[in-house]
Amino acid sequence: MSKLIPQKLIPFGKFIKPHGIKGELKLLLYNKDSNILSNKIKIWVNLNDELYYYSVESIKGTKDLIVKFSQINDRDQANLLSGQEFFISRENFPDLDKRNFYLVDIIKFKVFDEKKEIGFISDILSLPGGNVIEINFKKKMILVPMVDKYIKFFDFDNKIIIMKNINEFIKL
């Protein structure tokens, strides 16, 4: 376990199962289009309520990703991670230009309709038809497609999102 745990760990995927006998693992990424994983990056895992990191030694594959960690050298060690969710430090995400953002960055933003605060973003779901914002509204979860019809603008300085036309989802 490392004493230098990053401030913000982002859920990034799950280990599916061991691959071969040399300690490699098959991965499922939550964002299959992501290219953040690379050699020398640290992947964090919560095992028995303690955070451990593993250093990526190599990654291969395009459809099915197979990772090899420096610290894991046989199938038995790899099997201990099967089914575990893994995390990556937000610091490892590449910088984006001012017009773009990572979806994870808007979680916890306050949500306003055009008049008042209605809740906060509790999650973003990436579905085949597009991204969906999960809003905690009066302790209930409502789902709103992340499209121009419903989003007026994001205010990253104040961590808010102004939405429009959402009466079809909630009765305010």
PENOR-V177387 format. One record per helix or strand of 2 or more residues. SS is the DSSP state (H for helix, E for strand). FROM is the first residue (numbers start at 1). LEN is the number of residues. If there is no record, write none. Layout:
SS | FROM | LEN
SS | FROM | LEN
//
This chain:
E | 9 | 11
E | 24 | 6
E | 42 | 6
E | 50 | 11
E | 65 | 5
H | 75 | 5
E | 85 | 5
H | 90 | 3
H | 103 | 4
E | 110 | 3
E | 117 | 11
E | 130 | 8
E | 140 | 6
E | 151 | 5
E | 160 | 4
//
